[in-house]
Amino acid sequence: MSRVSIRTLAGSILTIFIASVLTACGGAATPQAVQSLRSNDATASQDASPQPTAGPAPTPMIERRLPTQPPVKLPVTSVAQPATQATPGDKARAPVATEHTKAPSADPAAAAMPAPAPLVPFAAFAFTQAPPGRDAAGNTVYYYANNTIDGYLDTAWRVPGNGIGERVIVFFDQAVRLSEVWIVPGYAKVDPVSGENRFWQNRRVRKVRLTFGGGRWVEARLAEQPEFQPVRFEPVLTSYVEVMVLETTTPGAQNGRDFTPISEIAPIGQACAPGQCGRVGDTISELINDVGNWDSGIEVEAIDETYTYARLWRIPFNGDPPEMGIYKRERGGWTWVTGGTNFDVGFLDVLKRLGVPKSVWP
C-alpha cells in the first residue's frame, strides 16, 4: 500500500475519532488574543532555519506503553470569529503584504474549503529531549516529541533545564492552512500511583514563538494551567509549525524537577486539497510528495514568483543533520539544484551563478 493511501486511511480513522470527541468538548481553555503574523526579517529567518543542537537526536518512538489517562478531548475552535478580531485591550497588527507572506485568506479558492478543525500531523520532531524516567509504579517513561501529537495529556516532550531556545517541529505531509495552534504548556499528568502532580513539579512554559513557512512567526504568552490554550493568528499556508520555548517558570516548589515539558500541540486549520489553496498550496504539496519520505519532515520555506524554484529543509528523524535544498521544477517534477548541511560565505555566489532567484535565497 502506498504512503498516500496509508495516510488517507489513517487520517479518515482519526477524523472520525476527532469528530466524536469534539461533540463532547466544551473548550475550557481561556482564549488568547488573535495574533498577527510577522513577516520575514533577520530574526525570523534565523528561527525558520533549524540547526541541530549538540548530540544526536533519537529516532521518534512510535510504539510505546499505553497512557494511563483517556484520550484528550480536542478543543473546539472559534471558527466564526473573523481572523482579524482581537480581544479588547490587545492589538492585532497586519503582516507585510508581500507575495509569499500575505494571508492566504485572499485566495478565492479558500471560500470552498471546510471549516477549520484539528489536523492530523505527519510527525513531530525535536533535536533534544530529556533522558527516560520512571513513574511511581516503576514504568519507564519516554519524552519523545511525538508525545505532543498523540492525543494524551499524560505523555509529554521534555528537555532538561529551562528549555529556552528548544523547539518541537510538527510536520504535515501536504500543504495546510493554519489559523490556530492549541498548546498544553507543561506536563499535565497526575501519577496514578503516588498522586503527584507533574504539572506543578516541572517547569511550565510561559511564552512561545510559532514559526511557519515563508519565515512568518508569532509569539504568545501562555497561562500556568494544565489545559489546551489557543494561539490564534491570521491564516497562513505552511507545511509545518515550529514551537520554540521562549520563557519558562522555575521548577516546582515541592519535589521540583528542573525540566521543561509540553504535553500537547494541536494544530487547527484545513488540509489543502488540489486547487483549494492556490498555486502556493499546490506547490507545497508537490514538493513534499516529490522530496519527502517516511524518514524525514519537510519545511517548505520559500517559493519564487514563477513557482519554478523553492527552498526547503529536510529534517531526518534518525538524528542526521538537517539538509537545506534548492529545488527547481523541471519536466513535471522537482529536482535538486544545490544545498547541503553546511554553508560558507560563497554559497550565495553559487546561487547567483546557477540563476536561482533571490526570493528563495536563505
LINDALIN-V751171 format. One record per helix or strand of 2 or more residues. SS is the DSSP state (a for helix, b for strand). FROM is the first residue (numbers start at 1). TO is the last residue. If there is no record, write none. Layout:
((SS | FROM | TO) (SS | FROM | TO))
//
This chain:
((a | 3 | 24) (b | 34 | 35) (a | 42 | 47) (a | 104 | 106) (a | 108 | 112) (b | 117 | 118) (b | 123 | 126) (b | 133 | 134) (b | 140 | 141) (a | 145 | 149) (b | 157 | 160) (b | 167 | 184) (a | 198 | 201) (b | 205 | 211) (a | 213 | 215) (b | 217 | 221) (b | 229 | 248) (b | 259 | 262) (b | 264 | 271) (a | 278 | 291) (b | 296 | 303) (b | 309 | 316) (b | 323 | 330) (b | 333 | 340) (a | 347 | 354) (a | 358 | 360))
//
